[in-house]
């Protein structure tokens, strides 16, 4: 009787662990699929940003007082990886036909740049661009994408914190 009882407990534990392991594996697989889809979406967004970058440079060159906050997101190499770190560059300006700006993020992986470095912007490594025209964001494709992934209540809070008008 004692051994039967132990066998039942062992079988129950084994069975429940097996189900949890399967669920964890399934959840991990779904997570990988989600990350792969998100990476494809972000790659597509970066392509769009590069294709429309002339809109950004034109707005910057016009020196319209209603346009502000010109920033770009550029990709930098990560040591020992095929992936790239995407970093925002603020205070974009033109200097002898080159676009330059200041690294706005503290890089987590790349060793190519540091926070507050002044860098030359390479349009081939562009991941996003944006500026404000009045209270409306122009560009900002990755921000709009991330915002679109939020639940309605999260999106409302995001909008309040960002203090800019988004087009849905």
Backbone as CSV, one residue per row, in Angstrom:
resi,resn,N_x,N_y,N_z,CA_x,CA_y,CA_z,C_x,C_y,C_z
1,UNK,0.825,-1.189,0.000,0.000,0.000,0.000,0.870,1.253,0.000
2,UNK,1.897,1.228,0.827,2.808,2.362,0.943,3.483,2.621,-0.406
3,UNK,3.903,1.559,-1.088,4.591,1.709,-2.375,3.626,2.145,-3.476
4,UNK,2.387,1.691,-3.392,1.379,2.098,-4.362,1.106,3.596,-4.229
5,UNK,0.994,4.025,-3.000,0.755,5.445,-2.738,1.914,6.295,-3.271
6,UNK,3.156,5.867,-3.013,4.335,6.586,-3.522,4.381,6.570,-5.047
7,UNK,4.003,5.456,-5.642,3.992,5.353,-7.104,2.978,6.325,-7.698
8,UNK,1.814,6.433,-7.060,0.787,7.367,-7.549,1.283,8.810,-7.439
9,UNK,1.889,9.158,-6.319,2.425,10.519,-6.144,3.514,10.788,-7.180
10,UNK,4.417,9.835,-7.363,5.507,10.008,-8.334,4.950,10.180,-9.750
11,UNK,3.968,9.337,-10.113,3.370,9.414,-11.448,2.671,10.760,-11.653
12,UNK,1.962,11.220,-10.613,1.275,12.513,-10.699,2.271,13.644,-10.885
13,UNK,3.327,13.638,-10.095,4.361,14.674,-10.220,5.037,14.616,-11.583
14,UNK,5.365,13.407,-12.035,6.024,13.242,-13.323,5.133,13.757,-14.445
15,UNK,3.860,13.391,-14.402,2.914,13.804,-15.433,2.752,15.326,-15.439
16,UNK,2.613,15.935,-14.256,2.429,17.390,-14.196,3.683,18.123,-14.643
17,UNK,4.851,17.593,-14.325,6.105,18.219,-14.776,6.229,18.131,-16.285
18,UNK,5.803,16.992,-16.853,5.889,16.811,-18.293,5.012,17.841,-19.002
19,UNK,3.823,18.070,-18.505,2.915,19.052,-19.100,3.497,20.460,-18.998
20,UNK,4.071,20.809,-17.853,4.660,22.136,-17.682,5.833,22.315,-18.636
21,UNK,6.649,21.271,-18.790,7.791,21.351,-19.698,7.309,21.567,-21.124
22,UNK,6.238,20.820,-21.515,5.686,21.013,-22.857,5.179,22.438,-23.023
23,UNK,4.483,22.964,-22.003,3.942,24.327,-22.079,5.066,25.348,-22.152
24,UNK,6.101,25.155,-21.359,7.242,26.078,-21.396,7.876,26.054,-22.781
25,UNK,8.042,24.851,-23.324,8.606,24.726,-24.671,7.743,25.403,-25.711
26,UNK,6.429,25.212,-25.600,5.498,25.835,-26.534,5.531,27.352,-26.391
27,UNK,5.527,27.858,-25.156,5.601,29.302,-24.920,6.902,29.882,-25.472
28,UNK,8.010,29.161,-25.284,9.299,29.635,-25.811,9.248,29.685,-27.327
29,UNK,8.645,28.688,-27.946,8.532,28.651,-29.400,7.699,29.835,-29.899
30,UNK,6.577,30.094,-29.215,5.744,31.244,-29.579,6.527,32.543,-29.403
31,UNK,7.328,32.617,-28.343,8.149,33.807,-28.109,9.163,34.022,-29.219
32,UNK,9.784,32.940,-29.678,10.752,33.039,-30.775,10.047,33.508,-32.038
33,UNK,8.877,32.942,-32.323,8.116,33.372,-33.499,7.759,34.847,-33.417
34,UNK,7.367,35.300,-32.232,7.012,36.709,-32.038,8.233,37.598,-32.277
35,UNK,9.386,37.202,-31.744,10.609,37.989,-31.944,11.014,38.017,-33.412
36,UNK,10.888,36.886,-34.096,11.231,36.844,-35.519,10.305,37.742,-36.331
37,UNK,9.013,37.721,-36.011,8.064,38.592,-36.712,8.382,40.055,-36.432
38,UNK,8.655,40.370,-35.168,8.986,41.743,-34.815,10.256,42.198,-35.535
39,UNK,11.261,41.324,-35.636,12.496,41.679,-36.332,12.228,41.943,-37.813
40,UNK,11.376,41.135,-38.435,11.014,41.366,-39.839,10.301,42.707,-39.987
41,UNK,9.384,42.995,-39.058,8.669,44.278,-39.098,9.650,45.442,-38.964
42,UNK,10.590,45.340,-38.019,11.562,46.422,-37.797,12.512,46.562,-38.983
43,UNK,12.875,45.463,-39.616,13.713,45.539,-40.818,12.969,46.269,-41.932
44,UNK,11.685,45.985,-42.064,10.859,46.650,-43.065,10.726,48.146,-42.756
45,UNK,10.575,48.467,-41.484,10.485,49.865,-41.053,11.785,50.604,-41.352
46,UNK,12.924,49.967,-41.095,14.223,50.593,-41.380,14.368,50.852,-42.876
47,UNK,13.900,49.920,-43.674,13.955,50.098,-45.132,13.115,51.310,-45.546
48,UNK,11.918,51.421,-44.970,11.058,52.576,-45.250,11.730,53.879,-44.813
49,UNK,12.365,53.862,-43.654,13.048,55.065,-43.156,14.161,55.491,-44.118
50,UNK,14.918,54.528,-44.628,16.002,54.864,-45.578,15.426,55.404,-46.885
51,UNK,14.303,54.825,-47.336,13.693,55.264,-48.590,13.089,56.658,-48.496
52,UNK,12.685,57.073,-47.304,12.038,58.380,-47.135,12.953,59.399,-46.450
53,UNK,14.216,59.065,-46.302,15.144,59.934,-45.573,15.287,61.315,-46.220
54,UNK,15.053,61.410,-47.526,15.096,62.718,-48.200,14.068,63.679,-47.615
55,UNK,12.926,63.148,-47.139,11.911,63.998,-46.502,12.488,64.651,-45.243
56,UNK,13.246,63.870,-44.489,13.887,64.365,-43.273,14.912,65.437,-43.606
57,UNK,15.812,65.143,-44.548,16.886,66.096,-44.879,16.317,67.381,-45.481
58,UNK,15.236,67.263,-46.251,14.599,68.456,-46.806,14.025,69.322,-45.691
59,UNK,13.320,68.710,-44.760,12.738,69.467,-43.639,13.833,70.115,-42.799
60,UNK,14.923,69.413,-42.584,16.042,69.963,-41.815,16.648,71.166,-42.528
61,UNK,16.797,71.077,-43.835,17.422,72.168,-44.600,16.537,73.401,-44.706
62,UNK,15.233,73.247,-44.567,14.308,74.373,-44.704,14.362,75.325,-43.521
63,UNK,14.851,74.875,-42.396,14.987,75.701,-41.189,13.686,76.406,-40.807
64,UNK,12.583,75.676,-40.940,11.258,76.159,-40.545,11.200,76.186,-39.017
65,UNK,10.792,77.311,-38.451,10.781,77.456,-36.992,9.717,76.581,-36.318
66,UNK,8.775,76.044,-37.092,7.765,75.165,-36.496,8.224,73.702,-36.468
67,UNK,9.375,73.400,-37.046,9.904,72.034,-37.006,11.050,71.974,-36.001
68,UNK,10.976,70.977,-35.129,11.958,70.845,-34.054,12.297,69.375,-33.833
69,UNK,13.231,69.144,-32.931,13.555,67.809,-32.432,13.928,66.831,-33.549
70,UNK,14.862,67.220,-34.396,15.330,66.355,-35.477,16.253,65.287,-34.892
71,UNK,15.829,64.030,-35.004,16.656,62.928,-34.510,16.587,61.757,-35.487
72,UNK,17.622,60.941,-35.470,17.647,59.728,-36.284,18.051,58.549,-35.409
73,UNK,17.714,57.370,-35.871,18.142,56.138,-35.202,19.078,55.429,-36.171
74,UNK,20.278,55.162,-35.703,21.294,54.536,-36.549,21.713,53.201,-35.936
75,UNK,22.099,52.269,-36.810,22.507,50.935,-36.369,24.030,50.885,-36.212
76,UNK,24.475,50.252,-35.134,25.903,50.083,-34.849,26.203,48.610,-34.602
77,UNK,27.399,48.204,-34.995,27.824,46.819,-34.831,27.915,46.436,-33.362
78,UNK,27.569,45.185,-33.103,27.725,44.588,-31.779,28.866,43.577,-31.899
79,UNK,29.864,43.651,-31.034,30.981,42.702,-31.134,30.505,41.241,-31.106
80,UNK,31.086,40.440,-31.975,30.806,38.997,-32.051,29.335,38.682,-32.311
81,UNK,28.668,39.516,-33.087,27.257,39.296,-33.382,26.937,39.791,-34.784
82,UNK,25.960,39.159,-35.393,25.465,39.631,-36.687,24.421,40.726,-36.502
83,UNK,23.900,40.846,-35.296,22.877,41.840,-34.988,23.512,43.207,-34.788
84,UNK,22.664,44.220,-34.811,23.135,45.593,-34.619,22.313,46.262,-33.538
85,UNK,22.976,47.175,-32.836,22.278,47.961,-31.820,21.766,49.235,-32.468
86,UNK,20.518,49.556,-32.200,19.881,50.755,-32.760,19.946,51.860,-31.712
87,UNK,20.518,52.989,-32.102,20.757,54.077,-31.148,20.244,55.396,-31.727
88,UNK,19.529,56.148,-30.901,19.029,57.464,-31.308,20.164,58.485,-31.280
89,UNK,20.137,59.377,-32.268,21.095,60.481,-32.383,20.285,61.769,-32.412
90,UNK,20.557,62.656,-31.462,19.795,63.911,-31.328,20.606,65.084,-31.900
91,UNK,19.982,66.244,-31.893,20.632,67.497,-32.297,21.293,67.375,-33.672
92,UNK,20.547,66.836,-34.624,21.079,66.612,-35.972,21.283,67.953,-36.677
93,UNK,22.426,68.078,-37.338,22.749,69.295,-38.081,23.600,68.938,-39.295
94,UNK,23.704,69.885,-40.226,24.519,69.694,-41.417,25.851,70.396,-41.225
95,UNK,26.936,69.691,-41.585,28.283,70.239,-41.484,29.064,69.802,-42.718
96,UNK,29.330,70.742,-43.623,30.058,70.440,-44.867,29.448,69.250,-45.611
97,UNK,28.162,69.321,-45.896,27.434,68.280,-46.626,27.363,66.934,-45.909
98,UNK,27.664,66.909,-44.627,27.502,65.703,-43.825,26.486,65.988,-42.731
99,UNK,25.686,64.985,-42.430,24.790,65.102,-41.283,25.520,64.581,-40.059
100,UNK,25.423,65.339,-38.987,26.047,64.949,-37.731,25.025,65.102,-36.612
101,UNK,25.326,64.468,-35.501,24.464,64.574,-34.335,25.151,63.981,-33.120
102,UNK,24.433,63.960,-32.014,24.983,63.528,-30.726,24.271,62.254,-30.284
103,UNK,25.036,61.248,-29.884,24.477,59.977,-29.403,23.610,60.252,-28.176
104,UNK,22.351,59.839,-28.263,21.385,60.138,-27.202,21.220,59.001,-26.206
105,UNK,21.459,57.771,-26.623,21.321,56.613,-25.724,22.670,56.252,-25.119
106,UNK,22.622,55.562,-24.011,23.819,54.918,-23.475,23.871,53.547,-24.161
107,UNK,24.844,53.306,-25.041,24.901,52.015,-25.740,25.040,50.854,-24.756
108,UNK,24.315,49.785,-25.034,24.363,48.613,-24.171,25.346,47.573,-24.682
109,UNK,25.519,47.473,-26.008,26.316,46.393,-26.568,27.465,46.869,-27.453
110,UNK,27.228,47.877,-28.263,28.258,48.312,-29.198,29.385,49.042,-28.474
111,UNK,30.556,48.934,-29.043,31.723,49.655,-28.523,32.123,50.776,-29.502
112,UNK,31.318,50.923,-30.590,31.631,51.899,-31.634,31.430,53.345,-31.184
113,UNK,30.488,53.569,-30.278,30.166,54.925,-29.830,29.857,54.926,-28.343
114,UNK,29.877,56.139,-27.777,29.513,56.323,-26.374,28.449,57.414,-26.287
115,UNK,27.740,57.446,-25.185,26.734,58.476,-24.937,27.372,59.854,-25.065
116,UNK,26.692,60.745,-25.752,27.114,62.138,-25.991,28.247,62.293,-27.003
117,UNK,28.686,61.229,-27.672,29.648,61.372,-28.777,28.982,62.115,-29.922
118,UNK,29.739,62.941,-30.628,29.264,63.534,-31.875,29.679,62.589,-33.001
119,UNK,28.713,62.238,-33.859,28.952,61.248,-34.908,28.458,61.754,-36.255
120,UNK,29.003,61.160,-37.309,28.513,61.383,-38.666,27.413,60.359,-38.914
121,UNK,26.322,60.809,-39.476,25.194,59.931,-39.746,25.394,59.258,-41.097
122,UNK,25.284,57.939,-41.093,25.435,57.141,-42.306,24.041,56.707,-42.764
123,UNK,23.532,57.286,-43.864,22.182,56.934,-44.323,22.000,55.435,-44.599
124,UNK,23.075,54.719,-44.898,22.974,53.281,-45.164,22.736,52.478,-43.880
125,UNK,23.041,53.081,-42.730,22.861,52.413,-41.436,21.662,52.968,-40.678
126,UNK,20.826,53.703,-41.371,19.669,54.347,-40.762,18.588,53.325,-40.404
127,UNK,18.007,53.456,-39.231,16.908,52.586,-38.804,15.600,53.368,-38.653
128,UNK,15.697,54.686,-38.449,14.501,55.508,-38.283,14.912,56.972,-38.293
129,UNK,13.953,57.836,-38.469,14.159,59.278,-38.341,12.840,59.890,-37.888
130,UNK,12.936,61.071,-37.309,11.726,61.777,-36.916,12.023,63.234,-36.604
131,UNK,10.994,64.013,-36.642,11.035,65.385,-36.149,9.613,65.795,-35.826
132,UNK,9.469,66.904,-35.127,8.146,67.432,-34.790,7.847,68.615,-35.696
133,UNK,6.631,68.645,-36.166,6.112,69.827,-36.860,4.959,70.292,-35.997
134,UNK,5.221,71.348,-35.231,4.257,71.764,-34.212,4.172,70.679,-33.156
135,UNK,2.959,70.159,-32.928,2.791,69.097,-31.935,2.572,67.724,-32.583
136,UNK,2.926,67.599,-33.866,2.735,66.353,-34.597,4.090,65.721,-34.925
137,UNK,4.184,64.421,-34.713,5.413,63.699,-35.044,5.408,63.331,-36.527
138,UNK,6.496,63.646,-37.198,6.701,63.237,-38.587,7.786,62.155,-38.566
139,UNK,7.554,61.055,-39.270,8.485,59.919,-39.213,8.223,59.148,-37.936
140,UNK,9.293,58.766,-37.247,9.134,58.025,-35.992,8.479,56.670,-36.211
141,UNK,8.889,55.996,-37.287,8.242,54.749,-37.686,8.332,53.662,-36.616
142,UNK,9.480,53.537,-35.951,9.625,52.501,-34.919,8.790,52.843,-33.687
143,UNK,8.699,54.117,-33.358,7.882,54.533,-32.214,6.415,54.245,-32.494
144,UNK,5.975,54.568,-33.692,4.582,54.302,-34.067,4.296,52.800,-34.084
145,UNK,5.269,52.020,-34.523,5.106,50.557,-34.528,4.964,50.036,-33.099
146,UNK,5.873,50.441,-32.230,5.808,49.981,-30.841,4.506,50.429,-30.178
147,UNK,4.074,51.646,-30.478,2.812,52.163,-29.935,1.642,51.317,-30.415
148,UNK,1.678,50.885,-31.674,0.584,50.082,-32.227,0.461,48.717,-31.551
149,UNK,1.516,48.269,-30.896,1.512,46.978,-30.213,0.922,47.068,-28.798
150,UNK,0.669,48.289,-28.328,0.158,48.486,-26.971,-1.352,48.274,-26.907
151,UNK,-1.822,47.900,-25.725,-3.257,47.817,-25.469,-3.797,49.248,-25.390
152,UNK,-5.098,49.453,-25.650,-5.658,50.820,-25.671,-5.341,51.655,-24.428
153,UNK,-5.421,51.058,-23.232,-5.145,51.834,-22.014,-3.652,52.178,-21.913
154,UNK,-2.782,51.286,-22.376,-1.346,51.563,-22.383,-1.025,52.652,-23.404
155,UNK,-1.717,52.597,-24.545,-1.510,53.592,-25.605,-1.904,54.986,-25.132
156,UNK,-3.011,55.065,-24.380,-3.457,56.357,-23.857,-2.396,56.942,-22.916
157,UNK,-1.877,56.111,-22.031,-0.832,56.559,-21.100,0.432,56.962,-21.868
158,UNK,0.798,56.175,-22.871,1.959,56.476,-23.711,1.785,57.848,-24.368
159,UNK,0.607,58.104,-24.933,0.326,59.384,-25.596,0.442,60.558,-24.637
160,UNK,-0.056,60.366,-23.415,0.025,61.432,-22.408,1.477,61.725,-22.037
161,UNK,2.288,60.700,-21.923,3.693,60.878,-21.561,4.509,61.446,-22.711
162,UNK,4.181,61.047,-23.940,4.959,61.476,-25.102,4.645,62.905,-25.516
163,UNK,3.428,63.360,-25.232,2.999,64.743,-25.498,3.173,65.143,-26.971
164,UNK,2.731,64.268,-27.856,2.758,64.540,-29.287,1.559,63.851,-29.910
165,UNK,1.087,64.354,-31.031,-0.060,63.747,-31.695,0.403,62.630,-32.622
166,UNK,-0.267,61.495,-32.496,-0.006,60.336,-33.351,-1.197,60.128,-34.257
167,UNK,-0.923,59.685,-35.458,-2.003,59.315,-36.371,-2.181,57.804,-36.270
168,UNK,-3.402,57.344,-36.016,-3.648,55.893,-35.944,-3.937,55.341,-37.305
